[in-house]
Amino acid sequence: MTTYLKTDWDIDSIELVDLYDELPLWAAPFGLRLLEGIEYRKGIKVLDVGFGAGFPLTELAMRLGSSSKVYGIDPWEAAIDRTEKKIAFYGIKNAELIRGLCEAIPLADDSMDLVVSNNGLNNVSDLNQSLSECARVLKSGGQFIQTMNLNTSMMEFYTVMEEVLTRLELEQAKISMRAHIDKKRKPLEGYLAQLESHGFRVKDVKQDQFEYRFVDGSTMFNHYFIRLAFIDAWKSLVPKVRQEEIFGLVEKELNTRAAKEGGLKLSVPFAVIDCRRA
């Protein structure tokens, strides 16, 4: 059928504009590399772990076509609602959303041909249990491909933060900061060993990097995504009564460095890890 020839899009439609900018800028660099590494085949079953607002789930469902089925699991209710709107608006028939946690995937053993996660496993509560579940639902020989930002992400910020905490003699806050980094972003070699322990054979690892660039520290701290995704975690690392003092000093130092260096950059190195279930 040539239903795709019907292109009567209303570019002034509120619904179209609301859904058009569907790919979060943060997710794009990771996701584009993930999509390059997927083995595309007809008639497969796929699970997207932590699909958020719908990327790469909707993209995968459209690229694989009607002979395949793409499941997604995520606990974020508001994002799931938005993804449901996209699925309906795009006319996607081969996607099914699961409201839940990766630690307890309600799919049968050995039922998936492909499991993907675009920086989603960084955010689970129990990584070992989540990896165990991914291994359980994936068929023997199935592909498990994921992206993850590495433990040197945004070190331009963390370096200044540690210098300020050292100056203020806040040793416990420094320990908390290092623990926070390790929990969210495991050292790559250790994580690869963790994958192997769950029955995955690591086939390939590709590393890449992108940068968030700002005119200075003030603009960085006020950027909506930094405030949405990072500020609360950063605040929790230091005593509440000293938050304004500490972040004021960090902001001032970042601004000073930005003035000397022609701006501020936050480097985000990441890896695309391609595995097979042994």
Sequence and secondary structure as in RCSB ss.txt:
>XXXX:A:sequence
MTTYLKTDWDIDSIELVDLYDELPLWAAPFGLRLLEGIEYRKGIKVLDVGFGAGFPLTELAMRLGSSSKVYGIDP
WEAAIDRTEKKIAFYGIKNAELIRGLCEAIPLADDSMDLVVSNNGLNNVSDLNQSLSECARVLKSGGQFIQTMNL
NTSMMEFYTVMEEVLTRLELEQAKISMRAHIDKKRKPLEGYLAQLESHGFRVKDVKQDQFEYRFVDGSTMFNHYF
IRLAFIDAWKSLVPKVRQEEIFGLVEKELNTRAAKEGGLKLSVPFAVIDCRRA
>XXXX:A:secstr
  GGG     TT HHHHHHHS S TTHHHHHHHHHHH    TT EEEEET TTTTTHHHHHHHH TTSEEEEEE 
 HHHHHHHHHHHHHHT  SEEEEES GGG  S TT EEEEEEES GGG S HHHHHHHHHHHEEEEEEEEEEEE 
TTTTHHHHHHHHHHHHHTT HHHHHHHHHHHHHHS  HHHHHHHHHHTTEEEEEEEEEEEEEEESSHHHHHHSHH
HIIIIIHHHHTTS GGGHHHHHHHHHHHHHHHHHHHTSEEEEEEEEEEEEEE 
